Amino acid sequence: MTEPTTVPTPAEILRDEVDRRIGELQRTYLDSNDRENSESTATLARLRRCDPGAVGAEPMVWEITLGDLPDELRRDDISRTTEQAIHAALVLYATHQQSNQTPVHVSGARLGGAVRRLAEARGHNGEPDESSIRRLHQVVLANDAPGRLYHLRGLITLLRSEAEPIPLDYAQLAVDLWRLFDPKQDSEHVVARWGRDLHNRPRATTGESQ
């Protein structure tokens, strides 16, 4: 009997697409011997100058943010919000990678856990830094997408500024942002997971599903 074919969800397609785009940028940027290194460096510089909420405002980044998207992400009912999420994730990644020679896009490094690491790194006497935690609260409590992205960019800048930059999974962040941008998606699930990841330390055991 033939097994039924599993059709990937829009979230899975979005995650894979952002992971591919940022992964390629990161690989060529960090490898000074790669023939695409100079172009990747220039692309990241252009992305950093963009507003993460202004999709399409800078024609020089259209190819990396809007070009050749899978058909599933161009459906009329989700194309606007998926494009917003891809653009924002790439701009925020470029902000994070600036001046860093280690990868900052790392699979599995979700936002809540990254902020927990930041708060621990900036804390004193074993107490986490409350101002770092408030930064995430501001992202959650913002009234609209521009406000969320404004606070998120400030938070990314703090992750970048640590002596050992704290990485983030930008493919997962893109999916999270899409679910926050699209009123048909479950945004409460996103912010609840951020809260769990912020306040729960990873378990010592390995091999558990996420």
Summary of the structure (lengths in Angstrom):
residues: 210
radius of gyration: 17.3
end to end distance: 30.7
largest distance: 61.6
contacts: 606
relative contact order: 0.15
helix: 60%
strand: 2%
